[in-house]
């Protein structure tokens, strides 16, 4: 088993989860638990595949994730924030809606759709020659580099700017935030819309750096993995890179281990479950993780009191 090959594959496989986890972190910091992140990823993946089918342009296809993320972000913000619906039930129903809708549209517009295209790898000189890890981390696609850069930006925004401070206030004590003059609903709306846009990029990256096309249920639960990664890494965008990397490594290893002759008797479905089992074990072993106090609790505001 070639370690560099495994690491290269792990980095590629972690990127969709990394994008989605960063988006979910922003929403949860503001007090919104977006269980519908799986459906958001599906929407982004379908939008990218649709763009790829009609334009054959990878850049345009990647940008298609933005309107998709904005649209579903506005829908979910209206339900979560403005209407104050139960966030868990609403998110689960949205996942089912997104799965059904994208599957139906796939059958109508994308079945047997043309040429498979993915982003080419871009090598960064000098550092890509570092033994073992150089090729794995510094010979990746543009969406992969963008995901790591975004993690740093999100970390800075959440920890060192007024935006992050305000989000944490409305995620912990929205009543105190409103008393201080903050617009709780506007901040939560913004957090959900931005978070959904990042998660949509996660879905798009599945198409644009891995499969080259769309299939029904392409995310296969990776949105739920993103939810787990956020908890495991305690809402820290830099640690989230490591959490997403754990999933990517487990996913890469299950592909490699399937080719080991002594393990040929292991059922294929069990190998597919390995990344999810590893993530569940990691989350259950984590101690001290605590949701922001107001996560999942609709805020009606003083006028509703």
ABEGO torsion letter per residue (X at the ends): XBAAAAAAAAAAAAAAAAAAAAAAAAAAAAGBBBAAAAAAAAAAAAAAAAAAAAAGBAAAAAAAAAAAAAAAAAAAAAAAAAAGBBAAAAAAAAAAAAAAAAAAAAAAAABGBEBBBBBBBBBBBGAAABBGAAAAAABBBAAAAAAAAAAAAAAAAAAABAAAAAAAAAAABAAAAAAAGBBAAAAAAAAAAAAAAAAAAAAAAAAAAAAGBBBBGAAGGAAAAAAAAAAAAGGBAAAAAAAAAAAAAAAAAAAAAAABAAAAABBAAAAAAAAAAAAAAAAAABBGBBBBAABGBBBAEAAAX
